[in-house]
């Protein structure tokens, strides 16, 4: 960390010679249109991920059995995507989406759908989003399922006696009881999606163009591809502060939820 801080306020031309730069790199990064665009991609991506994965996770959790042999089968099935390493997930979807040999790409082409994530930015975004949904919706499902199975049967029995509809049961019994796990799911998925790197880097490399170049990918390109250590270090610190802010929000929300529960 201190090395990054050191690079962020200095400039080097090699031969282990450093020159004081002050806040120059921070000013350049914060004023950079490239940084703003990458940050906006992160925010849009995280927003789309939450809008898809949270409702989908709730629906799947509600559909899962609460008793019987189907419970362990469903839990194991849901856990499988979470056990796959990130780089392997990227490789799977890279091959899966190829038009020549990939099942998805070849099928879409056979149906007359013009799909090519290598050339079309929209297709690249759709591929990355679907890949993330496939990989991480299971986490939301498992968290929601844990909240559902913790609800005592007495609540459902009382609702049945009162003649409550399924929507009323969900709104007044299940949803309030899932409030805490949903808070955890939302914040975990937001933070994780905001830091996404490996999967889109493997699938698209940040392309086509810069359409899927998120902050993490832009940081790696700046540090390793261009060897601009000063701007990369400044960007790292700014990125770190953003994550730190989100962590503080996570802690604050969780603390508030605990206090309300008591």
Backbone bond lengths (Angstrom), bond angles and torsions (degrees), N, CA, C in turn:
res aa  C-N    CA-C-N  psi(-1)  N-CA   C-N-CA  omega(-1)  CA-C   N-CA-C  phi
1 X - - - 1.463 - - 1.524 111.00 -
2 X 1.311 117.10 -43.75 1.463 120.45 -179.51 1.529 111.00 -66.75
3 X 1.332 116.50 -32.21 1.468 119.47 176.39 1.523 110.79 -64.52
4 X 1.328 115.98 -41.15 1.462 120.39 178.06 1.520 110.20 -63.99
5 X 1.335 116.61 -43.70 1.467 120.50 177.38 1.525 110.27 -60.23
6 X 1.323 116.48 -40.80 1.463 121.11 -179.86 1.533 111.32 -62.85
7 X 1.334 116.02 -44.75 1.468 119.90 179.21 1.529 111.65 -66.83
8 X 1.337 117.04 -30.42 1.465 120.17 -174.65 1.523 113.33 -70.50
9 X 1.325 117.90 -17.87 1.473 120.86 -178.88 1.524 111.62 -115.60
10 X 1.342 116.45 10.14 1.456 119.74 -179.88 1.525 110.47 -134.46
11 X 1.314 114.88 165.69 1.458 121.77 175.94 1.520 107.93 -125.50
12 X 1.317 116.08 148.88 1.457 119.81 -179.82 1.521 109.87 -138.25
13 X 1.298 115.18 144.63 1.463 121.91 177.29 1.532 110.85 -117.03
14 X 1.319 116.18 20.85 1.453 121.15 -178.74 1.514 111.93 95.24
15 X 1.327 116.19 -177.69 1.470 123.01 -179.60 1.528 112.05 56.48
16 X 1.335 115.48 24.60 1.466 121.08 177.62 1.532 112.37 59.41
17 X 1.319 116.62 31.95 1.464 121.63 177.47 1.529 109.06 -106.64
18 X 1.327 115.89 128.33 1.454 121.43 -176.98 1.522 110.11 -120.53
19 X 1.341 115.24 147.48 1.457 121.85 179.16 1.523 108.43 -130.63
20 X 1.307 115.68 137.33 1.462 121.31 -177.13 1.530 110.11 -64.99
21 X 1.347 115.68 129.49 1.468 121.07 -179.77 1.523 112.09 -118.94
22 X 1.322 116.95 -11.84 1.463 120.19 179.58 1.519 112.32 64.72
23 X 1.318 115.34 -131.22 1.469 120.59 -178.80 1.528 112.35 -96.69
24 X 1.312 116.32 16.24 1.470 120.35 -176.12 1.520 112.03 -57.29
25 X 1.339 117.16 -46.28 1.463 120.03 -176.46 1.530 111.31 -67.52
26 X 1.330 116.76 -37.68 1.463 119.61 178.14 1.530 110.80 -63.95
27 X 1.327 115.87 -42.32 1.462 120.20 179.31 1.524 111.07 -64.07
28 X 1.326 116.58 -40.94 1.463 120.04 179.86 1.527 111.49 -66.30
29 X 1.333 115.84 -42.14 1.469 119.41 -179.20 1.521 110.49 -65.45
30 X 1.333 116.99 -48.09 1.462 120.85 -177.70 1.529 112.36 -66.12
31 X 1.319 116.74 -26.05 1.469 120.52 178.56 1.522 112.63 -92.03
32 X 1.325 116.70 -4.46 1.460 121.28 -175.00 1.525 111.55 -77.48
33 X 1.311 116.24 128.76 1.461 121.35 175.62 1.525 110.65 -65.56
34 X 1.306 116.33 -32.65 1.463 121.64 178.17 1.526 110.71 -62.21
35 X 1.339 116.75 -42.35 1.466 121.05 178.16 1.523 110.50 -66.07
36 X 1.327 117.11 -43.36 1.460 121.02 -179.77 1.525 111.03 -62.15
37 X 1.327 116.74 -41.11 1.460 120.18 179.97 1.525 111.30 -66.68
38 X 1.336 116.74 -41.61 1.466 120.15 178.41 1.524 110.67 -64.31
39 X 1.334 117.00 -41.49 1.463 121.09 177.89 1.519 110.76 -62.97
40 X 1.326 116.72 -41.64 1.463 120.36 178.91 1.522 110.89 -64.45
41 X 1.330 117.51 -38.45 1.471 120.09 176.82 1.526 110.07 -61.60
42 X 1.319 117.03 -41.64 1.460 120.66 178.22 1.524 111.31 -60.32
43 X 1.327 116.62 -46.85 1.459 120.85 -177.87 1.525 111.31 -65.37
44 X 1.335 116.89 -42.45 1.464 120.56 178.48 1.524 110.52 -64.63
45 X 1.325 116.09 -44.50 1.462 120.43 -179.87 1.527 110.71 -61.38
46 X 1.329 117.38 -46.91 1.463 120.81 -179.63 1.524 110.96 -63.03
47 X 1.341 117.09 -40.17 1.458 120.26 178.23 1.519 112.44 -63.04
48 X 1.332 117.08 -43.67 1.462 121.03 178.34 1.523 111.52 -65.13
49 X 1.321 116.13 -40.29 1.465 120.40 179.93 1.521 110.81 -62.14
50 X 1.329 117.04 -44.96 1.461 120.55 178.91 1.527 110.88 -65.07
51 X 1.327 117.22 -41.51 1.461 121.13 -178.47 1.523 112.23 -64.74
52 X 1.321 117.55 -26.03 1.466 121.36 -179.26 1.525 111.41 -94.99
53 X 1.322 117.15 -51.22 1.460 121.00 -169.37 1.529 113.54 -72.83
54 X 1.330 118.39 -36.80 1.462 119.79 -177.94 1.533 111.59 -66.42
55 X 1.345 120.16 -54.40 1.475 118.85 176.92 1.528 113.02 -61.08
56 X 1.339 117.04 -40.85 1.462 120.34 179.83 1.521 110.71 -63.54
57 X 1.318 117.00 -41.61 1.461 120.85 178.60 1.516 112.11 -62.90
58 X 1.338 116.93 -39.44 1.465 120.77 178.45 1.524 110.56 -64.68
59 X 1.327 116.75 -45.34 1.469 121.28 -178.90 1.527 110.94 -61.40
60 X 1.330 116.81 -45.36 1.469 120.06 -179.59 1.521 110.60 -65.58
61 X 1.332 117.51 -40.86 1.466 121.07 179.56 1.525 111.00 -63.33
62 X 1.328 117.18 -38.94 1.462 120.71 178.08 1.525 111.61 -66.78
63 X 1.335 116.50 -31.14 1.465 120.76 -177.74 1.525 112.77 -81.51
64 X 1.315 117.69 -16.52 1.466 120.60 -177.80 1.527 111.18 -73.21
65 X 1.347 117.33 145.30 1.467 120.21 179.36 1.525 111.51 -68.23
66 X 1.318 115.79 148.38 1.468 120.93 179.50 1.524 112.32 -98.67
67 X 1.337 116.19 -14.99 1.462 120.65 -179.93 1.527 108.91 -142.49
68 X 1.350 115.03 163.08 1.451 120.18 174.33 1.516 114.04 93.57
69 X 1.333 114.72 -175.99 1.467 120.86 -175.65 1.522 112.63 -69.99
70 X 1.333 116.55 -19.09 1.457 119.35 -179.07 1.518 113.83 -70.84
71 X 1.334 116.96 -19.65 1.468 120.45 -178.25 1.527 111.97 -63.04
72 X 1.357 118.73 -56.33 1.472 117.74 179.76 1.523 113.41 -63.14
73 X 1.338 116.91 -33.67 1.465 120.01 178.74 1.524 110.42 -62.79
74 X 1.326 116.17 -46.37 1.470 120.49 -179.77 1.524 111.54 -66.25
75 X 1.331 116.81 -40.75 1.463 120.15 -178.73 1.526 111.44 -64.85
76 X 1.332 116.14 -42.47 1.466 119.77 178.70 1.527 110.35 -65.92
77 X 1.331 115.97 -42.44 1.467 120.12 179.22 1.522 111.17 -61.09
78 X 1.329 116.33 -41.86 1.461 120.72 179.47 1.525 111.90 -67.25
79 X 1.328 116.20 -33.07 1.467 120.07 -176.21 1.528 112.98 -78.35
80 X 1.328 117.56 -21.36 1.467 120.61 -174.90 1.531 114.08 -56.68
81 X 1.342 120.03 -48.28 1.477 118.37 -179.98 1.525 113.19 -60.65
82 X 1.327 117.00 -30.62 1.465 120.35 -178.42 1.521 112.26 -71.04
83 X 1.328 117.07 -19.35 1.465 121.27 -178.02 1.524 112.61 -86.48
84 X 1.319 116.98 -10.02 1.468 120.55 -177.52 1.523 109.70 -84.36
85 X 1.332 118.90 128.35 1.474 121.36 178.91 1.523 111.69 -58.79
86 X 1.315 115.97 150.76 1.465 121.75 -175.69 1.529 112.25 -59.60
87 X 1.339 116.77 -42.38 1.464 118.30 -177.97 1.524 111.38 -68.25
88 X 1.334 116.37 -31.65 1.466 120.04 177.37 1.526 110.17 -69.46
89 X 1.331 116.34 -39.27 1.469 120.22 176.52 1.525 110.21 -58.95
90 X 1.334 116.33 -45.09 1.460 120.06 177.99 1.514 112.60 -60.95
91 X 1.329 116.42 -41.66 1.469 120.70 179.68 1.523 111.06 -65.92
92 X 1.338 116.17 -41.48 1.467 120.46 179.13 1.526 110.75 -58.26
93 X 1.323 115.88 -48.26 1.463 119.31 -177.18 1.520 112.17 -75.93
94 X 1.309 117.46 -25.09 1.459 120.19 174.78 1.527 110.12 -63.34
95 X 1.327 116.02 -44.25 1.469 120.99 178.46 1.527 110.47 -75.03
96 X 1.329 116.26 -40.65 1.461 122.22 -177.25 1.526 112.00 -59.98
97 X 1.340 116.41 -34.29 1.454 119.97 -176.66 1.515 115.10 -92.14
98 X 1.331 118.11 -3.31 1.465 120.26 -179.39 1.521 110.96 -66.76
99 X 1.330 114.86 138.34 1.461 120.06 -176.48 1.520 111.42 -70.62
100 X 1.332 117.34 -32.28 1.466 119.75 -174.40 1.522 113.18 -81.31
101 X 1.338 117.96 -41.12 1.465 119.80 -175.42 1.520 113.57 -125.31
102 X 1.324 118.44 -13.91 1.457 121.26 -177.01 1.515 112.98 -76.36
103 X 1.328 116.33 141.10 1.467 120.86 -179.00 1.523 110.97 -61.80
104 X 1.329 117.01 -46.62 1.461 120.27 -179.23 1.526 111.71 -67.03
105 X 1.327 116.42 -51.20 1.456 120.07 -177.84 1.512 113.03 -62.86
106 X 1.328 116.45 -43.33 1.471 120.56 -179.00 1.524 110.74 -67.36
107 X 1.344 116.94 -39.32 1.466 120.55 179.58 1.519 111.24 -65.17
108 X 1.330 116.41 -44.73 1.461 119.99 179.33 1.527 111.46 -63.19
109 X 1.325 116.22 -38.81 1.467 120.01 178.07 1.520 110.32 -65.03
110 X 1.343 116.85 -39.81 1.460 120.49 179.18 1.526 111.60 -65.30
111 X 1.337 116.09 -29.15 1.463 120.84 178.74 1.526 112.33 -84.55
112 X 1.313 116.14 -0.23 1.460 119.95 178.77 1.510 114.76 87.31
113 X 1.330 116.85 11.86 1.466 121.19 179.42 1.522 108.91 -88.46
114 X 1.309 116.33 126.06 1.467 121.30 179.83 1.525 108.64 -80.46
115 X 1.328 115.88 97.59 1.467 121.16 -175.39 1.522 109.61 -127.45
116 X 1.337 115.37 125.78 1.464 120.33 176.47 1.523 108.16 -159.18
117 X 1.333 116.05 99.42 1.465 119.72 -175.84 1.528 112.37 -70.88
118 X 1.327 117.20 -13.49 1.466 120.22 179.23 1.527 111.25 -78.34
119 X 1.330 117.17 -29.95 1.466 121.05 -174.85 1.527 113.73 -110.24
120 X 1.326 117.01 -29.36 1.467 120.63 -174.76 1.527 110.42 -103.08
121 X 1.347 119.10 119.81 1.470 121.56 179.74 1.526 113.20 -59.68
122 X 1.339 117.19 -37.85 1.465 120.07 179.54 1.522 110.39 -64.51
123 X 1.330 116.69 -44.82 1.466 120.54 177.47 1.522 111.01 -62.51
124 X 1.318 117.13 -37.10 1.465 120.98 178.37 1.523 110.46 -64.05
125 X 1.328 117.02 -44.14 1.464 120.95 178.52 1.525 111.05 -64.26
126 X 1.327 116.38 -44.37 1.466 120.02 179.25 1.522 110.48 -60.35
127 X 1.324 116.62 -42.33 1.464 120.87 -179.88 1.519 111.47 -63.28
128 X 1.328 116.97 -45.95 1.463 120.81 -179.30 1.526 110.83 -65.26
129 X 1.330 117.43 -40.55 1.465 120.57 -179.78 1.524 111.04 -67.26
130 X 1.341 116.96 -47.09 1.470 120.45 178.87 1.526 110.25 -61.49
131 X 1.320 117.03 -39.51 1.461 121.19 177.93 1.525 110.98 -61.13
132 X 1.323 117.50 -44.71 1.459 121.00 -179.92 1.523 111.21 -67.48
133 X 1.331 116.41 -39.15 1.465 120.37 177.66 1.521 110.29 -62.08
134 X 1.322 116.54 -44.51 1.469 120.47 178.13 1.526 111.51 -62.45
135 X 1.313 116.48 -37.97 1.460 120.92 -174.41 1.522 112.69 -77.90
136 X 1.342 117.59 -40.13 1.459 119.99 -166.90 1.519 115.88 -114.83
137 X 1.325 119.51 -7.89 1.468 119.13 177.51 1.522 110.96 -61.52
138 X 1.322 116.25 -29.62 1.467 120.62 178.97 1.521 111.82 -57.72
139 X 1.331 117.16 -35.47 1.463 120.17 178.54 1.522 110.52 -62.50
140 X 1.319 116.76 -43.83 1.465 121.08 178.05 1.525 110.22 -64.50
141 X 1.326 116.54 -41.09 1.463 121.31 179.69 1.524 110.58 -60.19
142 X 1.314 117.39 -48.39 1.462 121.23 -177.42 1.522 111.53 -64.96
143 X 1.326 117.22 -39.26 1.464 120.11 178.19 1.527 110.89 -66.22
144 X 1.330 116.74 -45.00 1.460 120.41 179.11 1.527 111.33 -65.50
145 X 1.313 116.11 -38.81 1.464 120.03 179.19 1.527 110.88 -63.88
146 X 1.328 116.17 -39.43 1.464 120.00 177.16 1.524 110.78 -61.83
147 X 1.330 116.55 -38.66 1.457 119.46 177.25 1.516 112.43 -68.19
148 X 1.328 117.41 -36.98 1.461 121.06 -178.80 1.525 112.47 -68.85
149 X 1.329 116.84 -43.95 1.470 119.38 -177.03 1.523 111.80 -71.57
150 X 1.321 117.88 -13.67 1.467 120.47 178.60 1.527 112.24 -83.71
151 X 1.339 117.20 -7.25 1.465 120.88 179.59 1.529 109.17 -77.65
152 X 1.321 118.74 124.66 1.474 121.09 -179.75 1.531 111.66 -62.73
153 X 1.327 116.26 148.39 1.465 120.98 179.15 1.523 112.13 -63.59
154 X 1.328 116.05 -24.08 1.467 119.79 -178.71 1.530 111.71 -59.96
155 X 1.319 116.94 -32.79 1.463 120.63 178.70 1.527 110.67 -63.45
156 X 1.334 116.12 -43.99 1.463 120.50 -179.43 1.532 110.96 -69.54
157 X 1.322 116.49 -36.67 1.463 120.24 178.65 1.520 111.19 -64.70
158 X 1.329 115.86 -41.59 1.466 119.70 178.11 1.525 111.07 -65.71
159 X 1.327 116.45 -39.52 1.465 120.46 178.82 1.526 110.90 -65.49
160 X 1.332 116.61 -37.00 1.464 120.73 179.23 1.520 110.91 -66.60
161 X 1.330 115.63 -40.36 1.466 120.10 178.61 1.530 110.71 -63.68
162 X 1.322 115.70 -38.93 1.469 120.60 -179.63 1.525 112.55 -77.74
163 X 1.330 117.16 -6.17 1.458 120.75 179.56 1.519 113.72 73.58
164 X 1.325 116.90 31.22 1.467 121.24 -178.62 1.529 110.67 -70.73
165 X 1.317 115.93 141.52 1.460 121.14 177.03 1.528 110.24 -76.01
166 X 1.336 116.39 169.87 1.466 120.26 179.26 1.524 110.81 -63.66
167 X 1.320 115.84 -37.53 1.461 119.31 177.94 1.530 110.95 -64.93
168 X 1.341 116.75 -40.40 1.465 120.55 178.85 1.524 110.81 -65.36
169 X 1.325 116.53 -39.41 1.468 120.21 177.65 1.525 110.28 -62.40
170 X 1.326 115.52 -43.02 1.464 118.97 179.78 1.520 111.20 -66.67
171 X 1.318 116.99 -44.25 1.466 120.69 -174.09 1.525 112.93 -71.55
172 X 1.327 116.76 -40.72 1.464 119.51 -171.99 1.526 114.26 -102.29
173 X 1.329 117.28 -13.96 1.470 119.46 -179.40 1.526 111.26 -117.58
174 X 1.325 115.90 -59.70 1.466 119.11 -172.82 1.525 112.94 -71.09
175 X 1.326 117.68 -48.38 1.464 120.68 -177.28 1.528 112.86 -61.57
176 X 1.349 119.35 -46.10 1.472 118.40 176.79 1.522 113.20 -61.64
177 X 1.330 116.71 -36.48 1.460 119.80 -179.72 1.531 111.78 -73.14
178 X 1.325 116.99 -20.07 1.463 120.53 177.60 1.527 112.43 -93.62
179 X 1.320 116.59 3.79 1.464 120.05 -173.84 1.522 112.01 -55.89
180 X 1.324 116.73 -45.52 1.463 119.47 -175.76 1.525 111.43 -68.99
181 X 1.331 116.99 -45.46 1.467 118.87 -179.01 1.527 110.84 -68.07
182 X 1.325 117.02 -31.77 1.460 119.70 176.52 1.524 110.93 -68.20
183 X 1.334 115.93 -36.49 1.463 119.40 175.85 1.522 110.47 -61.56
184 X 1.331 115.74 -44.54 1.465 120.41 178.03 1.527 110.25 -62.67
185 X 1.336 116.54 -44.71 1.467 120.82 -178.52 1.528 111.29 -62.10
186 X 1.319 116.94 -45.25 1.467 120.69 -178.99 1.516 111.08 -62.40
187 X 1.316 116.49 -47.83 1.457 119.82 -176.35 1.529 112.21 -70.02
188 X 1.333 116.99 -39.47 1.464 119.55 177.83 1.524 111.24 -64.61
189 X 1.323 116.00 -44.73 1.459 118.76 -178.69 1.525 111.85 -69.21
190 X 1.339 116.65 -34.40 1.462 118.28 177.83 1.521 110.72 -65.71
191 X 1.332 116.37 -47.54 1.462 119.57 -178.56 1.519 111.12 -64.63
192 X 1.330 116.56 -42.02 1.460 119.61 -177.27 1.527 111.24 -69.47
193 X 1.329 116.83 -42.41 1.467 119.53 179.47 1.520 111.06 -68.20
194 X 1.325 117.10 -30.47 1.459 120.23 178.95 1.526 111.26 -69.19
195 X 1.339 116.47 -25.41 1.464 120.94 -178.99 1.525 112.38 -100.75
196 X 1.321 117.88 13.11 1.464 120.71 -174.88 1.531 110.96 -59.30
197 X 1.328 114.67 138.84 1.466 119.53 179.84 1.527 111.95 -146.14
198 X 1.329 116.45 -59.29 1.461 121.21 -167.39 1.522 113.09 -60.09
199 X 1.351 116.81 -50.58 1.462 119.48 -173.71 1.531 112.83 -61.57
200 X 1.343 119.25 -54.14 1.473 117.61 179.62 1.518 113.30 -66.58
201 X 1.336 117.34 -29.25 1.460 119.61 178.61 1.520 110.69 -65.90
202 X 1.341 116.52 -40.50 1.463 120.34 179.53 1.525 110.64 -69.93
203 X 1.326 116.99 -41.38 1.468 120.90 -174.71 1.526 112.03 -75.62
204 X 1.331 116.90 -50.79 1.469 120.30 -172.06 1.519 113.72 -116.58
205 X 1.325 118.13 -15.94 1.459 120.41 -176.04 1.518 113.00 66.51
206 X 1.341 116.28 18.36 1.457 120.50 -177.75 1.513 113.37 93.96
207 X 1.302 117.42 -4.79 1.460 121.71 -176.80 1.511 112.71 -101.59
208 X 1.341 116.55 -168.87 1.476 125.88 -2.67 1.528 111.74 -67.91
209 X 1.316 115.11 141.72 1.462 119.90 -171.41 1.512 109.01 67.98
210 X 1.318 116.57 -124.61 1.461 122.17 174.40 1.520 111.46 -118.56
211 X 1.320 117.33 21.51 1.462 121.49 -171.42 1.523 113.53 -63.27
212 X 1.331 118.17 -31.06 1.466 120.96 177.84 1.527 111.18 -118.25
213 X 1.324 116.02 27.31 1.462 120.40 176.32 1.522 108.64 -85.33
214 X 1.323 116.15 96.86 1.455 121.32 177.85 1.529 109.31 -83.63
215 X 1.321 116.77 175.94 1.462 120.49 -176.45 1.520 112.31 -56.50
216 X 1.324 116.58 -42.80 1.463 120.30 -177.91 1.527 111.13 -63.89
217 X 1.329 116.98 -41.68 1.465 120.84 179.15 1.524 110.30 -68.75
218 X 1.323 116.96 -40.98 1.462 121.12 178.41 1.521 110.57 -62.41
219 X 1.323 116.03 -37.03 1.465 120.83 178.63 1.524 111.31 -64.14
220 X 1.326 116.55 -45.25 1.464 120.90 179.51 1.527 110.63 -64.85
221 X 1.325 116.90 -41.89 1.470 119.86 178.77 1.524 111.25 -62.75
222 X 1.332 116.40 -38.58 1.463 120.01 -179.72 1.520 111.20 -68.85
223 X 1.338 116.48 -42.90 1.462 120.43 -175.28 1.521 112.55 -77.23
224 X 1.326 116.89 -44.81 1.464 120.89 -173.33 1.526 111.77 -98.88
225 X 1.331 116.27 -45.83 1.457 119.11 -177.86 1.516 113.49 -68.78
226 X 1.335 116.66 -44.38 1.462 121.01 -178.04 1.527 112.78 -101.23
227 X 1.322 116.70 -12.55 1.465 123.15 -179.09 1.535 111.49 56.51
228 X 1.335 115.98 36.36 1.462 121.47 173.65 1.527 107.72 -93.10
229 X 1.320 115.39 84.41 1.456 119.92 -172.21 1.520 112.72 -68.03
230 X 1.324 117.46 -36.15 1.458 120.39 -179.73 1.515 112.63 -63.22
231 X 1.349 118.80 -57.97 1.465 120.45 176.91 1.528 112.94 -59.14
232 X 1.337 116.75 -37.46 1.465 119.95 179.58 1.520 110.87 -64.82
233 X 1.335 116.90 -40.65 1.461 120.62 178.64 1.525 110.62 -65.42
234 X 1.331 116.66 -42.78 1.465 120.32 178.10 1.525 110.63 -62.75
235 X 1.337 116.05 -41.88 1.456 120.23 178.30 1.527 110.98 -63.94
236 X 1.331 116.54 -37.63 1.466 120.93 178.65 1.520 111.09 -61.80
237 X 1.327 116.13 -42.76 1.464 119.97 -179.51 1.527 110.63 -67.05
238 X 1.325 116.90 -42.34 1.464 120.13 177.61 1.526 110.39 -62.43
239 X 1.321 116.04 -43.30 1.464 121.89 177.31 1.526 110.03 -60.75
240 X 1.328 116.11 -43.24 1.465 121.57 179.13 1.525 110.78 -61.85
241 X 1.326 117.25 -41.96 1.461 120.99 -179.71 1.528 111.29 -66.27
242 X 1.338 116.49 -35.60 1.463 119.81 176.72 1.524 110.13 -64.40
243 X 1.332 116.16 -45.52 1.465 120.71 178.35 1.523 110.39 -64.21
244 X 1.329 117.06 -39.12 1.465 121.24 178.26 1.521 110.50 -62.00
245 X 1.323 116.54 -40.95 1.461 120.79 177.61 1.523 110.79 -62.65
246 X 1.334 116.83 -42.41 1.459 120.09 178.71 1.523 110.99 -65.75
247 X 1.329 117.21 -36.39 1.461 120.87 177.25 1.525 110.64 -64.19
248 X 1.333 115.75 -39.31 1.465 119.66 177.61 1.526 110.49 -64.16
249 X 1.332 116.22 -40.84 1.462 120.29 177.09 1.526 109.84 -62.42
250 X 1.334 115.87 -42.60 1.465 121.24 177.97 1.524 110.76 -57.87
251 X 1.319 116.81 -48.46 1.466 121.57 -179.59 1.526 110.76 -63.57
252 X 1.324 117.34 -42.88 1.463 121.42 -178.37 1.522 111.32 -64.07
253 X 1.332 116.42 -45.08 1.460 120.43 -179.51 1.521 110.89 -64.68
254 X 1.325 116.97 -43.30 1.460 120.52 179.51 1.523 111.34 -63.90
255 X 1.334 117.39 -42.06 1.461 121.14 178.79 1.524 110.72 -63.02
256 X 1.319 116.41 -42.87 1.466 120.94 178.58 1.520 111.08 -63.20
257 X 1.341 116.63 -40.88 1.466 120.90 179.15 1.522 110.94 -63.26
258 X 1.336 117.10 -40.64 1.461 120.81 178.47 1.523 111.25 -64.53
259 X 1.329 116.42 -40.84 1.458 120.21 -179.95 1.522 111.48 -66.19
260 X 1.332 116.66 -38.88 1.462 120.25 177.92 1.524 111.27 -66.71
261 X 1.328 115.71 -35.42 1.465 119.77 -179.86 1.522 111.10 -65.61
262 X 1.340 115.88 -37.04 1.457 120.11 179.02 1.524 111.91 -73.20
